[in-house]
Amino acid sequence: MAQEVTQELAQEILGDIDNFLFDCDGVLWDVKGPIEGSLETINKLKALGKRVCLVTNNSLKTRQKSVRKCQRLGYQICQDEMLCTSWIAAEYLRSINFTGKVYLVGPEDSMGAELDAVGIKHIGTEPEPAVIPSYADCLANLKLDPEVKCVLVGFDRQFNYMKMLRASSYLKNPDVLFLGTNPDHLLPVKSDEFCIPDTGCILSPLVLATGRQPTMMGKPSPNMFEVLRKVHGLDPSRCMMVGDRLDTDILFAKNCGMHSMLVLSGISTVEDVQSAGASDATKACPDFYAECLAAFGQFV
Amino acid sequence: MAQEVTQELAQEILGDIDNFLFDCDGVLWDVKGPIEGSLETINKLKALGKRVCLVTNNSLKTRQKSVRKCQRLGYQICQDEMLCTSWIAAEYLRSINFTGKVYLVGPEDSMGAELDAVGIKHIGTEPEPAVIPSYADCLANLKLDPEVKCVLVGFDRQFNYMKMLRASSYLKNPDVLFLGTNPDHLLPVKSDEFCIPDTGCILSPLVLATGRQPTMMGKPSPNMFEVLRKVHGLDPSRCMMVGDRLDTDILFAKNCGMHSMLVLSGISTVEDVQSAGASDATKACPDFYAECLAAFGQFV
């Protein structure tokens, strides 16, 4: 059972945990701007000598740009403490000595730039024709590049049928790797009017067409933690993941053996916490929860 | 257990069945042209006084254009004997006295034309911007029309992220109907090189984003048979569906209480027949199977 953070529990947490990992959207900021009291909480933790890392599934920024955004908002974070999926995908391919070309379904200026930085060639971000009048035109446009050995999919607002067709056709070859940045169905935006599909919705037609499942780079897959563990020598039993989603952040914590805290300033609700784990294996139950990060911060 | 058609079984079939329903792609023709002997088989059945109807999940043609294609290939079919999903969707909305506007994900010149023919207003087929530089531009482009009361999805080569976003946002309102022409994952094209996503792949991100399931117009849903039953007064126990796919054609037959025959000139294989029903409830086992339509026709 998840416990709501109290002064007493906060003191226990501070005794047990050396490293705090934070999700960004819904924890530090949301679509309206910074979430009140989050910066102060992070600064208090740093003043106590705790290591702070940020772990985001967002693939729209390079690691460098993510660090700059944090710094603009007052967060003193260095590149080694910032993990984002555009960078982790490039780092993953570098670590396995990937030598082919990548067919990229994702933004050139973030995912493309991170691939460039590790010297991996990629195609896919050139504009596709907006109107494809016939089936014959469709196939005539579909020249496959035999050097492509990986399809990498992130959040791509330029996604369209031709990209779906190309990506599925590359993936027909079982030797072509299939990587996805993150499985999230919806962007972390609360809206009564709009329903904003995220990367999971761009991956789903490819999964259906090919019968293949992508290797996931972001939360809840443990890839991101592996990189942190290597760089900083982290012991997961001394780490706590703080996030706003049971299906990514809290499940990530469980998958990596970390402690976890849900904040209610984003997607998941206290009702979700109560039903988590019991009925739905895709949503993990956190160890602790708090209204927002500041509700924990008041006890730090 | 499915039985391969023999002379003896063919005579039994001809005794029991008055109405033969045929799928088109993979049965009458394929991407290379007419399938040898299919036309002759249909003509023999008609000469014996059997009723012949064609039932296709293809949403790229109006019913009128589908009939014209058949006639060009020699099939003497009238409009009442031709069922296609572009027409059935419009017919379905007409039959429930739908008065709102449709947000259409599908071709203007087939699905749009069929909606026009029954006087149903629709939007969605205007070109979307090919490049959406930012999140803010994305939402600025997203003015929702309050008159839209149905999202209708067919095979749309113009499908892109903006359409996904719009359709999902309309579907956030539970009063907005969600209709799909057909659940097929792949077009019925055998290719070693290409993997060509069909309507099921266009529906899947909408299902994931909204948590809703579409009401399906085409096979294997019984909607299409209901229309035939009304128009021609068909008794399903005197009907046989002949198709090339276990998951659409043969399942459609089971769902409607018809007899069924699989032909091996399209998607499903004799190995699929052997494993059908046992391990996978989405694939029904046919009563009979034959190499191709002509393999049955030789006994007619």
Interface residues (C-beta under 8 A of the other chain):
Chain A: L60 P127 E128 P129 A130 V131 I132 Y135 C138 L139 L142 L144 D156 R157 Q158 F159 N160 Y161 M162 M164 L165 S168 S169 L171 K172 H185 L186 E193 F194 C195 I196 P197 G200 C201 I202 S204 P205 L206 V207 L208 A209 T210
Chain B: L60 P127 E128 P129 A130 V131 I132 Y135 C138 L139 L142 L144 D156 R157 Q158 F159 N160 Y161 M162 M164 L165 S168 S169 L171 K172 H185 L186 E193 F194 C195 I196 P197 G200 C201 I202 S204 P205 L206 V207 L208 A209 T210
